Amino acid sequence: MRGAGGINAGENVSRQEVAEALDRVEKRFQESVSERFSAQLLAIGALRAMIGDTDALLERVLDRLEMLADSPDGDEALAKTARSG
């Protein structure tokens, strides 16, 4: 029965062959980890952008509510805004 790297079961394996096999496994593992980190960094960037947009929108809404509340007919304007939204 042939195993990984074309070595027969029960066949002696040199240190060099073991080292090469470990190097291949390590390289695949590092590439996989790197890909996952890259994907996570993209997701974090997108989340930060969404949070920034949400903060800006919330600030605009709060500013508008303050302007409405401070206007002479503020209570009436706020009531209309609440009914229309």
N, C-alpha and C positions, 0 to 999 in steps of 0.2 A: 504494500500500500504506500503510495507516494503522499508525502505531507507538503507543507508550505515550502516553497523554494526548490521543489523537485528532489527532496531527500527522502529516501526510503525509511520506513519505520525500522528501528533497530540498527540503522546505519550510524556510524560514528560521525559526529559533527565537529568541525574545527571551531576554535574560538573566533576565528575570522568570520566564519559563516554565521555564527550566533551574533557577533557584533554587527554584521551587515543587516541581518534580519531585524535586530533591535533598532538600528538606525532608520530602516524603512518604516517601522511601526511608529517610531518617535516623530518622524517627518510627517506622516499622515495625521497623527494626533495634533501636532502643532498647526498644521494647515487647517484642520477642523476647528480648533480653538480660535484661530485667527479669523476665520470666516464668521463664526458666531459672534465674536467681539465686534466685527465690522457691522454686522446686522443690528446688533444692540446699539451701537453708536448712531446708526441711521435712525433707529426708532426713538432714541433719546433726543436727537436733534428735532425730529418731527414733533415730539411731545412738547419740547421747549417752545417751538414756534406756535403751536396751538395754545399753549398757556399764555404766551405773550399776546396773541390775538384776542383771547378771552379777556385778559386783563384790560386791554385797550378798549374793547367793547363795553365792559362793565364800567370803566371810568367814564366813557361817553354817556352811558345811561344814567349814572349817578349825577354827573354834571347837569344833564338835562332835567332830571328830577329836582335838583336844587334850584335851577333857574325857574322852573314852574312853581315851586313852592315859594320862592321869593317874589314872584310877580304879584301885582295887585289882585288878580283873579286866580291866584295859585291853587286854592283848594278846588275851585270849579274845574280848572284845567287838568289837575291831577285826576279828578274823578272822571273826566272825559277820556283821558289817556288810559285809565284803568278799564273803562268800559269798552274802549275800542281795541284794546290789546288782547 
